[in-house]
Amino acid sequence: MFKRYKKEPAAAPAVVPEIPVTQEAPAIAQPATLKASMKSKPIVKIRPAAAKGDGLSREARRAKKLRDLRLEMHTKLLEDLNLAAIENATEADLRREISAICADGLQEMGMVLNKQERDLLNVEMYDEVTGLGPLEPLLKDDSVNDILINGPHQIFIEVDGKLELSAVRFRDDKHLMRVIDKIVSAVGRRVDESNPYVDARLADGSRFNAMVSPIAVDGALVSIRKFKKEKLDIDKLVAFGAFTDEMGAYLQAAVACRLNIIVSGGTGSGKTTTLNALSSFIADDERIATIEDTAELQLQQTHLARMESRPPNVEGKGAVTQRDCLKNALRMRPDRIIVGETRGDEVIDMLQAMNTGHDGSMTTIHANSARDAVARLENMIAMTGVEMPLRAMRSQIASAVNLIVQIKRLQDGSRRMVSITEVAGMEGEVISLQEIFRYQVNGTGKDGKIDGFFTATGLRSLYSERFSQWGYDLPNSIYNVQRAAE
């Protein structure tokens, strides 16, 4: 089996016959003083400069030796393994093959490893051949949410909302670039000096962004937003403390009654997770069109029309923007349109869709509060170059958007739905907003955790009558003000 995936050995080079030496060179007589000095003084072996006074402990030197071994072993794998033949190999066969090549290489190098080190070496070599090398353990660890890479020797991970430095390393810049190229080429994209940044996604749906030299000064910069295999619905988010049952009941009525909703928040606050959870309240018989730059929405409905934008090719042609997808989606008879993130000129078409029969549409934007979200919508409209009076612009927003859900990542790393705000229309030249629920922060505990509680503001929803007409009779008690944490 070992020979099935091993390259055929190259032909041995022709042996050049040795030319016999007819006469030996006469020995050079050593001076007596030199002979005496050689006898009296022991021969001193010169060690490499790196080993002398390197300040490394025995464990550190062992770790360095193992890193060098992995590099040599990976080179040997590339030389010995028939990469074309392994495409049809089973995982078990490939693991046995790599294990055999590693054992053969260790024997040639005269390197002795214990069982744990051998098993780890086999796993790492398998990941190098079939996966993403050092990133594979982090991608398989469900406790890791984000992976942030600052050059080959600095990899941060987010665990429980906090960033920490990982022990995982790449060997060098070339090793990191090889993994980046493997990711982007799988989705038909490229990254190099002429195109030094790229957005892509991994095979499991995780969002990937990379920036390379010459823009990245100290090595390639990579960020991976991991794709959650476990889909978080409203009940699970309530259990995690993201919001309360009362807020969940209100949101269910708002989605089911086809209110247009904007999920607002900062980077990494959980906007996409919230949007996925809200989409679970959409009826299965509705046709939904989703538009994203990088496909990451996890909708459960059957009737889905998923679209993803496309960057330009090498010649700068062939780009398909979110706005192009949105314009075409309006001709596909969708009941709802969901835009993964609105951040450009597609805002015009999104607002028009919300105003022209596509009630219940949703999107996310980057903003720090509901009022900031409205201001950001105004700024995006202004940046499109459309000549529109300010009042007409605000009137368009007020009639299109019904609800703004504000998500925030707090100082302790927890994510909370800090505000649910209704758009009440226009008052003169200003868009009127009415907050229904909020998260009240009391302070920070001794353990660094945020001390706070959710409460209603005491204002009754403007859409209470609409909720009742659709069969959602929410009790008045959900609007009662809470004075302290339950």
C-alpha positions in Angstrom: 0.0 0.0 0.0 2.9 2.3 0.7 4.0 2.3 -2.9 0.5 3.2 -4.2 0.9 6.9 -3.4 4.6 7.2 -3.5 6.4 8.8 -6.5 8.4 6.6 -8.8 12.1 7.0 -7.9 14.2 8.9 -10.3 16.7 7.1 -12.4 20.0 6.7 -10.6 22.8 8.9 -12.1 25.5 7.2 -14.0 28.5 6.1 -11.9 31.7 7.9 -12.9 34.7 5.5 -12.7 37.3 6.6 -10.3 40.7 7.6 -11.7 43.4 5.6 -9.9 46.0 7.5 -8.2 49.4 6.3 -9.3 51.5 8.1 -6.7 50.7 9.2 -3.2 51.7 12.6 -2.1 54.5 12.6 0.3 53.6 13.2 3.9 54.5 16.6 5.2 56.8 16.4 8.2 55.4 18.1 11.3 57.7 20.3 13.3 58.5 18.9 16.7 57.1 21.9 18.5 53.7 21.5 16.8 53.6 17.8 17.6 54.3 18.6 21.2 51.6 21.2 21.5 49.1 18.9 19.9 49.9 16.2 22.5 49.8 18.5 25.5 46.6 20.4 24.6 43.2 18.6 24.1 41.4 19.2 20.8 38.5 21.6 21.4 35.3 20.9 19.3 33.8 24.1 17.9 30.1 24.3 18.5 27.7 26.4 16.3 27.3 29.9 17.5 23.6 29.5 18.0 24.0 26.7 20.4 26.6 28.4 22.6 25.0 30.8 25.0 21.6 30.8 23.2 19.9 31.1 26.6 17.4 28.3 25.6 16.3 25.7 28.1 16.4 22.0 27.3 12.7 22.0 26.5 13.0 25.1 24.2 15.9 23.4 22.3 13.9 20.3 22.0 10.9 22.3 20.6 13.2 24.1 18.1 14.6 20.7 17.0 11.0 19.4 16.5 10.1 22.5 14.4 13.1 21.9 12.2 12.1 18.3 11.9 8.6 19.2 10.8 10.1 21.4 8.0 12.3 18.6 6.8 9.5 16.1 7.0 7.1 18.3 5.0 9.8 18.7 2.3 10.2 15.0 2.2 6.4 14.5 1.9 6.2 16.8 -1.1 9.1 14.9 -2.7 7.8 11.4 -2.0 4.0 11.7 -2.1 2.2 11.5 -5.4 -0.2 14.4 -4.9 -2.1 13.5 -8.1 -2.9 10.0 -6.9 -4.0 11.0 -3.3 -7.1 12.8 -4.6 -9.0 9.5 -4.8 -7.5 8.0 -1.7 -9.5 7.4 1.4 -8.7 9.3 4.6 -7.6 6.1 6.4 -5.2 5.1 3.5 -3.8 8.5 3.3 -3.1 8.7 7.0 -1.4 5.3 6.9 0.7 6.4 3.9 1.8 9.6 5.6 2.6 7.8 8.8 4.8 5.3 6.8 6.6 8.1 5.0 7.2 9.9 8.3 8.5 6.7 10.0 10.8 6.2 7.0 12.1 9.8 7.2 12.7 9.6 11.0 14.8 6.4 10.4 16.8 8.1 7.7 17.4 11.2 9.9 18.2 9.1 13.0 15.6 11.0 15.0 13.9 9.2 17.9 10.5 10.4 19.0 8.1 9.2 21.7 4.7 8.0 20.8 3.0 11.3 21.6 5.4 13.2 19.4 5.1 10.7 16.6 1.3 10.9 16.7 1.4 14.7 16.7 3.9 14.7 13.8 1.6 12.5 11.7 -1.4 14.7 12.4 0.5 17.8 11.5 1.8 16.3 8.3 -1.7 15.1 7.3 -3.1 18.7 7.9 -0.3 20.1 5.8 -1.2 17.8 2.9 -5.0 17.9 3.0 -5.9 20.9 5.1 -4.6 24.3 6.2 -1.6 23.3 8.2 -1.3 24.9 11.6 -4.8 26.4 11.3 -6.6 23.0 11.4 -6.6 22.5 15.2 -8.0 26.1 15.7 -10.7 25.6 13.0 -11.7 22.3 14.7 -11.9 23.8 18.2 -15.5 24.9 18.7 -14.5 27.2 21.6 -12.5 29.5 19.2 -14.6 32.1 17.5 -12.1 34.3 15.6 -8.6 33.7 14.4 -6.4 36.8 13.8 -2.9 36.4 12.3 -0.3 39.1 12.4 2.6 37.6 10.4 3.7 33.9 10.7 4.7 34.0 14.4 1.7 35.8 16.0 -1.7 34.2 16.0 -4.4 35.5 18.3 -7.7 33.6 18.9 -10.9 34.8 20.5 -12.3 32.5 23.3 -15.3 33.5 25.3 -15.2 37.0 23.9 -11.6 37.6 24.9 -8.5 37.7 22.6 -5.5 35.6 23.6 -2.2 34.7 22.0 -2.1 31.2 20.7 0.9 28.8 20.8 0.3 28.0 17.1 2.9 29.3 14.7 3.8 29.2 11.0 7.3 28.3 10.0 7.9 31.5 8.0 6.2 33.9 5.6 6.3 31.4 2.7 4.5 28.8 4.8 1.7 31.3 5.7 1.4 32.5 2.1 1.1 28.9 0.9 -1.9 28.4 3.2 -3.4 31.7 2.0 -3.0 30.8 -1.6 -4.6 27.4 -0.9 -7.7 29.1 0.6 -8.3 31.8 -2.1 -7.6 29.5 -5.1 -10.3 27.1 -3.9 -12.9 29.9 -4.4 -11.5 31.2 -7.7 -9.8 34.3 -6.2 -6.2 35.5 -6.0 -4.0 37.6 -3.8 -0.5 38.9 -4.7 1.4 42.2 -5.0 -0.9 43.5 -7.7 -4.0 42.5 -5.7 -2.8 42.6 -2.1 -6.1 42.0 -0.3 -8.9 39.5 -0.7 -12.2 38.4 0.8 -13.1 34.7 0.6 -14.7 31.9 2.6 -13.4 28.5 3.8 -15.0 25.2 2.9 -17.1 25.2 6.1 -18.4 28.7 5.4 -16.0 30.6 7.7 -15.4 34.2 6.5 -11.8 34.8 5.5 -9.9 38.1 4.8 -6.2 38.5 4.0 -3.8 41.3 3.2 -0.3 40.6 2.0 2.9 42.4 1.2 3.7 45.2 0.3 0.6 46.5 2.1 1.1 44.3 5.2 4.5 45.4 6.6 5.3 42.6 9.1 4.0 39.6 7.2 0.6 38.7 5.9 -2.5 39.8 7.9 -5.3 37.3 8.1 -8.7 37.3 9.9 -11.0 34.3 10.0 -14.5 34.6 11.4 -15.5 31.1 12.1 -18.7 29.6 10.8 -20.8 28.3 13.7 -21.9 24.7 13.0 -24.4 25.0 15.8 -27.2 27.4 14.7 -28.2 29.8 17.4 -31.9 30.4 17.5 -33.8 32.8 19.7 -34.1 30.4 22.6 -30.4 29.8 22.7 -29.6 33.5 22.5 -32.0 34.0 25.4 -30.3 31.2 27.4 -26.9 32.9 26.7 -28.3 36.2 28.1 -28.2 38.1 24.9 -31.8 39.3 25.6 -34.9 38.3 27.4 -38.0 36.2 26.7 -40.1 39.3 26.4 -37.8 40.8 23.8 -37.7 37.5 22.0 -41.6 37.5 21.9 -41.6 41.0 20.6 -39.0 40.2 17.9 -41.0 37.1 16.8 -44.1 39.2 16.3 -42.1 41.9 14.4 -40.6 39.5 12.0 -43.8 37.4 11.5 -45.8 40.6 10.9 -43.3 41.7 8.2 -41.7 44.8 9.7 -38.6 46.0 7.9 -35.7 45.5 10.4 -32.1 46.8 10.5 -29.6 45.1 12.8 -27.0 47.6 13.9 -23.8 47.1 15.7 -20.0 47.3 15.7 -17.6 44.8 14.2 -17.8 41.4 15.9 -20.8 42.4 18.0 -23.0 39.5 16.6 -25.1 41.2 13.9 -25.0 38.2 11.5 -25.8 35.8 14.4 -28.8 38.0 15.3 -30.0 38.2 11.7 -29.8 34.4 11.4 -31.9 34.0 14.6 -34.5 36.6 13.5 -34.9 34.8 10.1 -36.1 31.7 11.9 -39.4 33.4 12.4 -40.0 33.7 8.6 -42.7 31.3 7.3 -41.4 28.5 5.2 -43.7 29.2 2.3 -42.1 32.7 1.6 -39.6 33.2 -1.1 -36.4 34.8 0.3 -33.6 36.4 -1.7 -30.3 36.8 0.2 -27.5 39.0 -1.0 -24.0 39.0 0.5 -20.4 39.8 -0.2 -19.4 36.6 1.4 -22.1 34.0 1.9 -22.5 33.3 5.6 -26.2 33.5 6.4 -27.7 30.2 7.6 -31.4 30.4 6.8 -33.6 27.4 7.4 -36.3 28.1 4.9 -36.8 25.9 1.8 -37.5 28.6 -0.8 -34.2 30.5 -0.9 -32.5 32.4 -3.7 -28.9 33.0 -2.5 -26.6 35.4 -4.3 -23.0 36.4 -3.7 -21.1 39.4 -5.2 -18.0 38.8 -7.3 -14.8 40.9 -7.4 -13.3 41.9 -10.8 -10.9 39.6 -12.6 -7.3 40.1 -13.4 -8.2 42.5 -16.2 -10.4 44.6 -13.9 -13.6 43.3 -15.5 -16.5 41.0 -14.6 -17.3 42.5 -11.2 -20.8 41.9 -9.8 -21.6 44.2 -6.9 -24.3 43.8 -4.2 -26.2 46.5 -5.9 -26.3 44.5 -9.2 -27.5 41.5 -7.3 -30.2 43.6 -5.5 -31.5 45.1 -8.7 -31.8 41.6 -10.3 -33.4 40.2 -7.1 -36.3 42.7 -7.5 -37.1 40.9 -10.8 -37.2 37.5 -9.1 -40.5 37.9 -7.2 -39.1 37.6 -3.7 -41.4 38.0 -0.7 -38.5 39.3 1.4 -35.0 40.5 0.6 -32.1 40.0 3.2 -28.9 41.8 2.5 -26.0 40.5 4.6 -24.5 44.0 5.1 -25.4 47.3 3.6 -22.4 49.6 3.3 -22.5 51.2 -0.2 -24.6 52.4 -3.0 -26.9 49.4 -2.6 -28.6 51.3 0.2 -30.8 53.1 -2.4 -32.2 49.9 -3.8 -32.6 48.4 -0.4 -34.7 51.2 0.8 -36.8 51.2 -2.4 -37.3 47.5 -2.0 -38.6 48.0 1.6 -41.0 50.7 0.3 -42.3 48.8 -2.8 -43.9 45.6 -1.6 -41.1 43.7 -0.1 -42.2 44.1 3.5 -40.3 42.1 6.1 -36.9 42.7 4.5 -33.8 42.9 6.7 -30.2 44.0 6.6 -27.2 44.9 8.9 -25.2 48.0 9.1 -22.2 49.3 11.2 -23.3 51.8 13.7 -23.0 52.4 17.5 -26.7 53.3 18.2 -30.1 53.5 16.6 -29.7 57.3 16.0 -26.2 56.6 14.5 -27.7 54.0 12.3 -30.2 56.5 10.8 -27.3 59.0 10.3 -25.3 56.3 8.6 -28.1 55.6 6.2 -28.2 59.3 5.3 -24.4 59.3 4.7 -24.5 56.2 2.5 -27.3 57.8 0.4 -25.3 61.0 0.1 -22.1 59.1 -1.0 -24.0 57.5 -3.9 -24.1 61.0 -5.5 -27.9 61.0 -5.8 -29.2 64.6 -5.6 -31.9 64.4 -3.0 -33.2 67.0 -0.5 -32.5 66.1 3.1 -36.1 66.0 4.0 -36.9 63.7 1.1 -34.0 61.5 2.1 -35.2 61.2 5.7 -38.8 60.7 4.7 -37.6 57.8 2.5 -35.8 56.2 5.5 -38.6 56.8 7.9 -41.2 55.1 5.6 -38.9 52.2 4.8 -37.4 51.2 8.1 -39.7 50.1 11.0 -37.3 48.7 13.6 -33.6 49.1 14.6 -32.1 46.3 16.7 -28.9 47.5 18.3 -26.2 44.9 19.2 -23.1 45.6 21.3 -20.1 43.8 22.5 -19.4 44.9 26.0 -16.1 45.3 27.8 -16.1 41.8 29.3 -16.6 40.3 25.8 -20.3 39.5 26.2 -22.7 40.4 23.5 -26.0 42.0 24.4 -29.0 43.4 22.5 -28.7 46.8 24.1 -31.7 48.5 22.4 -34.8 47.8 20.3 -36.0 51.0 18.7 -39.0 51.7 16.5 -39.0 54.4 13.8 -42.0 56.5 14.5 -42.0 58.7 11.4 -41.1 62.3 10.8 -41.4 65.2 13.2 -40.6 68.3 11.2 -37.2 67.7 9.7 -36.1 65.0 12.1 -36.8 61.2 12.1 -38.6 60.3 15.3 -37.4 57.2 17.2 -39.1 55.4 20.1 -37.1 53.0 22.2 -39.1 49.9 23.5 -36.4 47.9 25.2 -32.9 48.6 26.5 -30.0 47.1 28.4 -29.3 49.1 31.6 -25.6 48.9 32.8 -25.1 49.3 36.5 -21.3 48.9 36.6 -18.5 46.4 36.5 -18.2 43.6 39.1 -15.0 42.5 40.9 -14.5 39.7 38.3 -14.6 42.2 35.4 -18.1 41.1 34.4 -20.6 43.8 33.4 -23.4 44.2 35.9 -26.7 45.1 34.2 -30.2 44.1 33.3 -32.8 44.3 30.5 -35.8 46.5 30.9 -38.7 47.9 28.9 -39.0 51.7 28.7 -42.7 51.7 29.5 -43.7 52.8 25.9 -46.2 50.7 24.1 -45.3 49.5 20.6 -46.6 51.5 17.7 -47.3 48.2 16.0 -49.5 46.7 18.7 -52.6 46.8 16.6 -50.7 45.3 13.6 -49.5 42.5 15.9 -53.0 41.7 17.0 -54.3 41.7 13.4 -51.7 39.0 12.6 -52.5 36.9 15.6 -49.8 38.1 18.0 -51.5 39.4 21.1 -48.5 40.5 23.2 -49.4 41.1 26.9 -49.0 44.7 28.2 -46.8 43.4 30.9 -43.8 43.0 28.5 -43.7 46.8 28.3 -43.4 47.3 32.1 -40.3 49.0 33.4 -37.9 46.8 35.4 -36.2 48.6 38.3 -33.5 46.0 39.0 -32.1 42.8 37.7 -34.3 39.8 38.2 
